[in-house]
Amino acid sequence: MARLPMQDEYLGTAIDFAAPVGEPALLAPDSVQWRIYKNPIALGIGGIAAVLLEFAEPRIRSGVWDHSTYKADPIGRSRRTGLVAMLACYGPESSAKAVIGQVNRMHGKVKGETPGGTRYRALDPVLLDWVAATASYGFLMAYDRFVHPLSDADKDRFMADGDAIGREFGARHTPPTVAAFMAMMDALEPGFEPHPIIFEFLDIIQSGRAAPGVPRFLHRAIARASVSLLPAHIRQRLDLGSRFDLTRFDRTALRFAGRLADRHVDRAAPHCKASVRLGLPYDFLFKSRAEQLRLLAGLSIAA
């Protein structure tokens, strides 16, 4: 059983990804999300890219920095955020909705004013939409670039299916395609600005504090890879210059790590437990696409 102490001061909640037997997740096991979320390299790179895009927006940056434990415990806060993401993808639907409800209630208390004098509240629909969209974009593009290339159809399917999770968090308009995400970003870009917090966050990632056992060069590569997912004009607006350029060695090392991670089977991992919960083999996500379809068809017949 995996114990999930939720974001910041959220109540600790015992979550068993393997039970109740038969209870579906928010997304089906043949979704692109199930394929992508099992990969820690994609989640790591994509999650950092999402934070960079969120911190570009002054209201979100102030809300996170002033109303969470991010300043005191950025690594712990990031890990708890990752656990919530795993629950939203693989957890039993009832548990996912219960915990996300706790998250939303906590966010309901967050409001304030940016240093520039703009008032904000965490439950502002525009901000909720952007946070949901950045997470989808980050995870998707990280997997595509550093694990396995995805078709345009799979990319758009991923974005569209993300609506099921985004709406639980209060998002009202999640972009259904990559092109729609880019349009959303273009609309928000005039408000983006560079800030020392963005560089402090990247320094923390590059320091290796997130995973002391991993070579420091890999942490630096992950930070640069995350920056590389941002469009060039966004990098320029945020002053993320050449020192964050991804090297050929970085790219090679991360692709090797990403593909290796994509083949690593751990029976205790949430995606393996979730597969068993739904009556599928624990290694369902590591089988060929044809075999996955055969297994899913068998479940439908049995039902």
C-alpha positions, 0 to 999 in steps of 0.5 A: 500500500502506498501512503500519499501525504498530499501536497503541502499540508494536505491530510495523509491518505492511505491509497491502495492502487490495487483496490478496490478490485475492478474500480476504474481510474479516471482514464482507461488503461489504453489511454496515452496517459497510462503509457506516459505516466509510468516513465519517471524520466518523462514525468521528471522533465515534463513536471519541471517544464510545467513549473517553469511555465506556471512560474512565468505567470506572476499570479501563479508564482506568487500563489505557490511561493507565498502559500505553500511549503515550496520555499522551505521544502521544494523537493518534498512539495514537488514529490507530493505533486507527482504523487497526486498526478500518479493517483489522478492517472492510475488510482481508483476513481473514488480515491482520486476524486476524494484526494483531488477534492482535498486539494481543491479545498486547500486551494480555495483558501489561497488568495493574495496580491502579486508584488506588482499589485495584481490580485489573485486567487488560486481558484481563478478559472484562467489559472486553473486552466493554465496549470492543468494545460502545462502539466499535460504539455510538459509530460507529453513533450518530455515523453515524445522527445526523450523516450519514444516519439509519438504520432500527432494523433496520439499527442492530440488524444493525450491532450483531449483525454487530459480534460477528465483529470483537469476538470476534477481540479477545477479547469474548465477549458483544457486545450484539446490539441497541442495547437490549442495549447500553443494558442492558450500560451500565446494569449497568456504570454504578454503577462509572462516575466522573468523572475529570480524564483525561476532561476532559484527553482532551476538551481535547486533541480541542478543541485541534485537535492531531489535525488542525491544518489543520481549523478549530478550531471544527470540533474543538470541535464534534466534541468536543461531538458526541461528548458528545451521543452519551452518554445524559443520565444518563451525562453527568451521572454524568461531570460533562459539563455544559452547556459540552459542549452541542452548538449548532445551528451545531455540528449543522448544520456536522457534518451538512454535513461528514458528508454531504459526506464520505459522497459523497467517493470516494478510490480509495486509501482502504481501502474502495475498495481492499477493494471492488476486492479482492473484484471490485467497482467501487472506488466500490461503496459509493457506488452505490445499494442496488439497484445494490450488490445487482445487483453482489453477485448478479453475483459470486455467479453468477460464483463 
